[in-house]
Every structure is written in structure tokens, then in C-alpha cells.
Amino acid sequence: MNSTHTFLAEGITAGYDNRTILHDVSMNIPSNKISILIGANGCGKSTLLKTMARLIKPTSGRVTLDGKPINKIPPKQLARMLGLLPQSPIVPEGITVADLVGRGRFPHQTLLKGWTKKDYEAVAEAMEIMNISEFANRNIDELSGGQRQRVWIAMALAQQTDILFLDEPTTYLDITYQVEILDLLTDINRKNGTTIVMVLHDINLSARYADHIFALQKGRLVAEGEPSKVITSQLIEDIFGLHCTVVSDPVSDSPFVVPIGRYHNNVRMYS
């Protein structure tokens, strides 16, 4: 992998059931970087990810990959370039870990050709990267939430795409699993140059792991750039309605949002 791609959303307006969610959104996804979409619930983050992945057809505007509209790219060809892990995917009943990860190889297979050595190697490598090789023959239903999430990510990795979209990959996981998964995704980005775009709810983890932040408010892109330039107390108040102060993360030196609230406002700390 480690290929450079141009991925653009230009003037995207989109939504569901005649209800507009996104309003004239334009963005250029940085190639070979980790980008994270932030914003309040219902602001359009997941809708934007789905639109860029061609699951939702925009009512206006277009999404292009290497200058070609994604709706003109054959589905299997697109699936060899772009992997998507949706929010809360449904687990097929009675399926083993290895079988689920193996489904990531579908875009590379044809009716005339069965599994190849490369397919088996890709599945084994994906499971090894996500530390789930020991679970290969276990049923998905037997795994914990964090283990299941690693399996889903491994399936996306088995596609061996240059671009990977993940919608809230750490939701419902405790902090240990959240950090573990984000560390593993960072490993993938740094080793393979994979372009990763994620939706995350945790602002501080977003600021720590992102190379580039896209901030959405009510379906509009209101800020973008490096976390150190984007994450400010004013932006957080604007998009989340949260009164806060922003300090430096003592571990990563990235911006760290500290909510103020009504009962713990230590004036000396913020002076």
C-alpha cells in the first residue's frame, strides 16, 4: 500500500427521507494521514462518512477519488481502494472470527477464482495486527466488546485498502480498549501509509491521535486543520455548547479540553 490519493468532497448536501443533514460541505482528505471528524450528536458526522463512502447519494455536490466521481467507480474496484467500518455493524449469526475477517477479501475474488495464497496471508496478517489470531476459530458471540471491535477492524484491514473509514470505532469500549485500538490504527497508518478517516466522540483522544481535525456544526464544516490550531475553548463552546478551558496534554502536548461546569470552577487554575 502506501499510495497517495486525492479524495475530495465538493459542495455536498445530503440527508435522509427529504431531511437535509449536510449543507454544502467541501473537504479535502489529507492522504496518508489520520483525520478525525468531531461535532455534537446529530451534526452530520456519520452522514458525511457514509456519503463519502457512497452509501448515501448527495442531493447536490460530488465526491471524487483521484479525480473520478465515486459513483462512476465500479463497486468492487472502489472496495479495493476504500474500506468502511460502519457504526455498530451486525454480527452474522454463528460465524467464527476467521470467517468474518475473511469476508474482507471479497472485493479481491472472482467467480472463477477461489481463495489464493494472498487471501490467506492477508487474513492472517490482519488478525495478527489486531492481536486476535488466538481467537481465529472462536465464535464472534463468545468475545467481549473490545475483542469484537478488533475483529471488525481486522476485516477492514484484510481488504488491504489504501483508505479506511471508521465510524465511532471506540464507542461503548472502556478507556483501555479505546487507547489500544487507536494505537493499533496509528501503527497501521505509520507502517502502511493508510489514509484513515474516523468519527470519534472523545475530543481529547481526537486531539491526541489526529493529524487533521474536521469540525462540524449543524451539518456544516466550521473548522479544519491540525488539532493545535483547531481545538480552542471557543470552538468547543460553539459546536458543543460546553464552557471549558483548553490546556496542554501532559503526555502528548496536544490540546486537552477541560470542562468547567457549575460546581468545580477553580478560578485560580484558569487565571
N, C-alpha and C positions, 0 to 999 in steps of 0.2 A: 504494500500500500504506500502511504506517504505521498500521494498525489495531491496536487493543488487544484482546487476547483473554484469556479466563480458561481456563488449561489445568491441570487437576488430576489427580493420581493419588491414589487414596484406598484405603489398605489393600491394596495389590497384592501378591498371592502368585502366582508364576508359575514355569514351568520347562519342561523338555523330557523326554519319554519317562518320565513318572512320577517324575522327579527334580526336586525343588523347588530353584530358584536364588534367587528373590526371596522375602523373608519380610516381609509386612505393611509394604510401603513406601508412604509417603504423601509427596507433594511438590506444591508449587505453583510452576509455572514462571513466573519474572518476565517479564512482557510487555515487548517492545521492548528486551530486554537480551540479553547473551551469557552463557549458563550452560554450565558445563563439569562433566562427571561424571568424578571421579577415583577410583582404587582399584586394588588389586592385580589381576593377571590372574585371571580366574575369579570375580571378586566379584559379577558380575551387571550390569555397566555396559551391555553390548550387549543383554542380555536386557531390561533396563529400557527402553532406547530402542526396541527392537522392540515391546515391549508397549504403550508409549505411542503407537506408530505403527500399532497394530492388526495387526501381523504375527504376534503371539502372543496367544492368548486367555488371560487370567489365570484361575487356578483359584478365586480369590476377590478381592474388591475391584473397583473400576471406574476407568476413565479417562474424564474428561469434558472437552469443549471447549465453552466458553461455556454451561456448564450441561447440555449434552446428551451422553449416553453416546456415545463414538465408534463403538461397534458399531451404533448406530442411525442414523449419518450415511451416506448413500449414498456408495459408493466414489469416484465422480467428484467429488462435492461435497467430500469430505474431501481429495482430491488437489488441489483448487483452493485449499485452505486450508493444507495441510501437505505439505511436500516432504521426502523422505528420501533421503540418500546412504548406502547400506549400506557395510559394510567389504568391501574387495576385490571390487567389482562385476565381473561378467563382461562382457567386451567382445564384442559381436556381430561375427562374422567378416566382414571386408571392408567395414566401414561407415566412412563419412567423418565428419570432425569435425562438419560442419554437420548431417548426418543424425542423429547421436547427440544433439546439442544439441536438434534439432527434436523429438525424442521427448518432451521436457519439455512440449510443447504438447498432448499427447494429452488431458489432462483438460478442455481447453477446446474440444475439437472434437466434432462430432456426425456421424452417418452422412449427414445431409442437407446438411452444410456442409463444404466443403473448407477449405484454408488461406486465411486472411484476411490483410489488411494488418497487423493487430495481431499475428498469429502470426509473420510475417516480422520485424516490428520487435522483438518480444520475443527472438527467437533472435539477431538482430544485436546487440541491446543486451547480452545475456548474454555473447556471445563478446567483445564489446568490453571489458566489465567485467573479464573474466578474461584479457585480453590474448592471445586466441587467434584473432582474426579472420584473421590471415595464414595460419592452418592450415586454414581452412574446407573446402577441397577435398582435403585430405590424408587418407590412411587412418590410422585410430587406431593401427594396428600400427607405423607409422613414427615415432611420438612417444616421447619419453622419459617416465619415470615421473612426473616433475613436471608435464609438459605434459598427460599423460593425466588426471591428477588435476584439473587446471584445467578440462578438457573435461567431466568428470563433474559438477563443481560448476556449470559453466555450464548443463548440462542441468537441474539442480535449480533454478537461477535462472530459467530460461526458463519454469518453471511459474508464476512470479510469485506465490508463496505468501507469506502473512504470517508463517508459521512454517517454520523449516528445521532439520531434524535431520541431523547428520553423525556417522557412526561412524568415528572414527580417520581424519580426512581427511588427516593428515600422516604416517601410518605409511609406512615404507620410503623416505621422502624425506630428502635431505640438509638440513642446517640452513638453507641459503639458501632452498630451496623451502618449508620449513616456515614460516619467517617471512613469506615472500611471500604464501602462501595465507592465513595468519592475519591479515595486514594487509588483504588483499582482503576477507575476510569481515567484518572490522571496518568497512571502508568501507561495505559493504552494510548492516550494522546501523545505522550512523550516518546514512547517506543516506536509507534507506527505513524505518527503524524495525523492520526484520525481527527477529523473535524467533528467536534461534539457540541450539540446544542441541547440544553436541558431547561426544563421548568423546575424551579425549586421554590419552596415556601420559606425556608430559613435564610434570612437576609445575611446573617453573619457567615454562614457556610458558603453562600453565594459569593460574597465578597472575598472569601479566602481562596476559593477554588477557581473562580472565573478569570480568564484573560480579558473578557469583554462582557459588559452588562448591557442588556436591553431592558429599559424600564417602561412598563405600560400603565396607562391610567385611562379607565373607561374606554377601552378599545383603541386608544391612540398611543403611538410611541412618543414619549415625552423626554427621554434622555437616553444616551448610549455612550459607551466608552469604557476606559479602564476603571475598575472599581474605585481606585483612589480619587478619581475625578468625578465619578457619578454619585457615589454614596455620600450624601450630605444630610444633615438634620432637616433641611428644608425640603429636599426631595422626599424623604421618608414621611414627613408630615403631609406633603401634598398627595402622595399616592396611597398611603395607608391611614392617614388621619392620626398618626401617632406622634405625640410630643416626646422628643428624645434628644440625646446628645450623641455625637459620634466621636469615638476615641480611637486610638491605635491598638489593634490586636497585639498583645504582648508576644504571641507566638509567631504570627505570620507578617506582622506590620501592615496588614490590610485594615480597611475601615471596620470598626466594630460598633454596632448600634446598641446603645443603652437606653431602654425605655425609662421615662421619668415617672409617669403615673402621678397619683394624687397623694400617696402616703409615704413615699420614700425619697423626697426631693431634698437631697443634701446640698444646700446652696454652695457651700464651700468647694464641693467637688467640681462644680461647673463654672466657678468664677475664674 
